[in-house]
Every structure is written in C-alpha cells, then in structure tokens.
Amino acid sequence: MLPENQDDLTERRAAQPEIEPISTAEAQAILADALAPYLADGWHVLDRSPAWARLTRGKRNLDVRVDLLGEVEAHESELTPLQDSGRLIAWVLLLTSLLLALAVAAALGIL
C-alpha cells in the first residue's frame, strides 16, 4: 500500500538538482595535471585510462582516479603478489640467459 503523501515524496525527490558528470576529455586533463608531480618525482606509469592510472616506484603502487565529479583520489599500496612473482621470474630468466650465454661462449672457445 502506498503512503498518502506519495505525491509530496515524488516532488521532493524530483526537486533535487541533477549531478552533471564531467566528460572524458575533462577527466583526462584533470588526471594529467594530477599525475605531473608524481611523474616528476620518479613514479612510472604501469597502466592508464582516461579516468585512472596506476603508477609504481620501488615496492609501492599508486592508484590515481578521477571520479565523475572531477575529484582526484590517490591510494598508495604495496606491490601485489603477482608483481612480486613477476619480478622474481624476470630476475631468474635474466640470470639463466646470462649463464647460458657464458656457457655457449666457453664452449666455442670465445672466453
């Protein structure tokens, strides 16, 4: 059963101003301005879209987002386990290829 003041509730709800979201181009411009100090400070961009970016430096991640109203939010966190294992795999492959190159050079008599 509907309340007796249904029309009053509907009018009050409709009277609130609508929120105008920013455009994609505006989000890109705001994000570029927000990222500039971080990039100058030595952070590297891992991934980027018009409204958010993930930066990394050392063992830290920084997620920067622009919401629909144009507000910038930054959240810093540790590396993910996937990033840690990826770095470990990269080091193992690098050392393995170096040892393999040295073994081939020694077998050919270059060293």
N, C-alpha and C positions, 0 to 999 in steps of 0.2 A: 504494500500500500504506500502511495506517495504522500509525502508530508503536505500539509495545507499551504505552506509557504513556498511551494516549488518554484513559482514564477519569480519570487524575490531572490531565491538562491541562484537561479539561472541568470538573472540580470546582474547580480553582484559578480558572478564568475566571468561573465562576458565583458564587464566594465574594466577589468584589469588590462593594462597595456600589454601588447604583444612584444616579445623579445625578438629583436632583429639580429639574426646571426651574421657574422662577418663573412665576406666572400673568401674564396680560396686564395685569390691574389693578395688580399689583405693579410690573411694568415701567413702566407709565405714571407711577406715583407716584415711582419712582426717577428716571425721566427728568425729571419736573417739578422735582424737587429739584436735579438736576444742571444744568438749564438756567437756574435762577433767577439765579445770579451773572452769567451771560453776558448775559441779558436786561437786568439792571440796569446792565451795563457798556456797553450801546448796541448789542448784536447784534440783528439782525432775523431772525425765523423765515421761511425760504423754503418749507419743506416739513416735515411732521411725521407720524409714525405712532406707534403705541403703544410701539415699541421703539427708534426712532431719529428724529433731527431734523437738518435742515441749516439752519445759520444763516449770515448774511452780514453783513459790516461793511466798508465801503470796498471794497478789492480783495482781500479774504480770505474764504474759506469755512471753516466749522467743522462737521464731521460728528460728532455725538454719538450713540453707540449703547449700548444696554443688552443684554448677552448673556443667554443662558438661565440663567446662574447669578446674575444680578443685578449683574455687574461693569460699570462705566461706562468706555467708551473714547471719547476725543476725538481727532480728527485734523484739523489745520488745513492748508489748502492754498490755492493761488492760484485766481482765478476761472477757470472753464472757457472755452474759446474760444467756445462757444455763448452764455455770459453776456456776454462782451465784445462779440460782434457784436450781441446783443440791445440792449445799452446804446447802441451806435453807431446802430442803426436807430431807437431811441426818440428820440435827440437829433436825428437828421435829420428825422424826422416832426414833431417839435416845432417846429424852426426853419422847416420848409416851411409848416406851418399858420400860424405867426406871420406869415411873409412874405405868404402868401395872404390873410390877414385884413387886413393893411396895404394890399395892392393893391386889395382889394374896397372898403375904406374910402376910399381915394384916388379910385377910380373913381366912387363915389357922392357924392363931394364932402364927406364927413364930416371928412376930415383936411385 
